[in-house]
Amino acid sequence: MLKGSLRCLYTTLAALTCILIPSQNTEALIASVKATGMGAVGVAKPQDALAAAYNPAGITDVGDRIDAGIVWGHDQGDGIASGNRSPAAPLVNGKFNAFTTHDFYAPDFGINKHFCVYDWDIAVGLCVYNRNASKTTYGQAFPLFGTSNLGMEYIHQTISIPVAVKICDHSFGVSLNYMVQRLKVNGLQRFDTPAFTAHPGFLTNKGYAYSNGVGFTLGWKWDILPCLSVGATFQPRTSMNHFGKYKGFLAQDGLLNIPPLVSAGISYRFIPQSSINFDVQYVGWRYCRSIHNRLQPAFGNILLGQADYRLGGKNGLGFGWRSQWIYRMGIDYDLSCEWTVRAGARFAKSTIPASQTAVNLLTDDPCGNFIMAGFSYRPTCALELSGYYANGFNRVTKGFNTIPAQLGGGNTSLKQAKTAVGLSAGYNY
């Protein structure tokens, strides 16, 4: 009975947070306002009660603390098509605003509690944060795809319960992650036929669909010296439930598993007032068929009658994303006991190859590089107020011959720019 009640509670919390986040593409901009203000580093540099989002082992250094934050962001971008020779070419070729809904708001929350048992430092916590989100809202239909306004919304929310122990200079942590995904797809009516999908009627315009699953993250942190720390984390691929409403859209009957993540970081306090920090992370999109499978050769195989390559099929065409390496760096400086300032940057090659821009009109997420700046102000010993500003460089991914010849051929390109502002309050109890 208790297990069922807890599962119901977790589902309610995650679903509620999903409802509160009409997000755009927000990966790596949400968890912890303090961390994001210095490049979203956190594997070896825990700073608040959301440290487990980066490394569950880090919560041993956080103490008794509560943090809550909110992010406002703004996206701009276009999907651009040219050279199409289909009968609908006059309506296909041109520039289409991918973000008629420009703004997003995203909360996060964390609480941490520290205990001492014999000579061991033990910490437990709870944090709720957004791991990944994407939303495109075109103001019109894309004739090659369908008859209603094109768009897709995807949100991945995580409720994490971390536990960590510190033995000598080493911290070891594990977090139990309850994950909820939300998906909505519009404007793909042209492919909602037995020729193109394994499940007609379950491809597009079905409203919101939800999927959930349970995974875990392992973390380690080593304080080599009082001024030098390193850390590493591993999160295996997480199996999720199928999206029943969109089993004719995503490969493997609507399956979208969470990719494996591997991270490592180093933090060095080179003077008493300042530290410099580096993180690197690998995201294994190649292990998720719905995301990794490419438009070609899948589209050609569909036309040859190979049923497994249809949308929703075992080898159904996906977004063609490649696995990604993300590099983060950040620095902080204590101006006084009350004020700390931060700066950082994030660099990542886009997950979208130039050959896959046509299907990624649904995601329009080429932006991978950001610069960030942040601060914290401590009016009392217990209260801390923090903020950050992040700017994503304007990025264009140009495609060549990305529209299949059977649809009239041509090119598609993706353009995106992003800014975000975050505010949070922390309390040491």
LINGI-V798974 format. One line per field, one symbol per residue. burial: b if it has 24 or more other ideal C-beta (glycine too) atoms within 12 Angstrom, else e. Layout:
burial->???
//
This chain:
burial->eeeeeeeeebbebbbebbebbbbbbbbbbbbbbbbbbbbbbbbbbbbbbbbbbbbbbbbbbbbebbbbbbbbbbbbbbbbbbbbebeeeeebbeebbbbebbbbbbbbbbbbbbeeeeeebbbbbbbbbbbbbbbbbbebbbbbbbeebbbbbbbbbbbbbbbbbbeeeebbbbbbbbbbbbbbbbbbbbbbeeebbbbeebbbbbebbbbbbbbbbbbbbbbeeeeebbbbbbbebbebbbbebbbbbbbbbbbbbbbbbbbbbbbbbeeeeebbbbbbbbbbbbbbbbbbbbbbebbebbeeeeeebbbbbebbbbbbbbbbbbbbbbbbbeeeeeebbbbbbbbbebbbbebbbbbbbbbbbbbbbbbbbbbbbeeeeeebbbbbbbbbeebbbebeebbbeebbbbbbbbbbbbbbbbbbbbbee
//
